């Protein structure tokens, strides 16, 4: 995934910045969802 963003950054840095922001946002949402599920099962 990092190599893919790097290739895009080489050709279109603005697009790569947007793509990176989207990926970071998805990671934060996934982290929150995982913590929520673990909390439901008493594992957090």
C-alpha positions as CSV (number, residue, x, y, z in Angstrom):
1,X,0.0,0.0,0.0
2,X,2.9,2.4,0.8
3,X,4.5,1.7,-2.5
4,X,1.3,2.4,-4.3
5,X,0.9,5.8,-2.6
6,X,4.6,6.5,-3.3
7,X,4.0,5.8,-7.1
8,X,1.0,8.1,-7.1
9,X,3.0,10.8,-5.2
10,X,5.6,10.7,-7.8
11,X,3.1,11.5,-10.5
12,X,0.5,13.5,-8.6
13,X,1.5,14.7,-5.1
14,X,-1.9,16.4,-4.4
15,X,-3.8,13.2,-5.1
16,X,-1.4,11.2,-3.0
17,X,-2.0,13.6,-0.1
18,X,-5.7,13.0,-0.4
19,X,-5.3,9.3,-0.7
20,X,-3.1,9.3,2.5
21,X,-5.7,11.3,4.4
22,X,-8.4,8.8,3.4
23,X,-6.2,5.8,4.4
24,X,-5.5,7.4,7.8
25,X,-9.2,8.1,8.3
26,X,-10.1,4.5,7.5
27,X,-7.5,3.2,9.9
28,X,-8.8,5.4,12.7
29,X,-12.4,4.2,12.1
30,X,-11.3,0.6,12.0
31,X,-9.4,1.1,15.3
32,X,-12.4,2.6,17.0
33,X,-14.7,-0.2,15.7
34,X,-12.2,-2.8,17.0
35,X,-12.0,-1.2,20.4
36,X,-15.8,-1.0,20.6
37,X,-16.2,-4.6,19.8
38,X,-13.6,-5.6,22.3
39,X,-15.3,-3.5,24.9
40,X,-18.6,-5.3,24.3
41,X,-16.9,-8.6,24.9
42,X,-15.1,-7.3,28.0
43,X,-11.7,-7.5,26.5
44,X,-10.8,-3.8,26.5
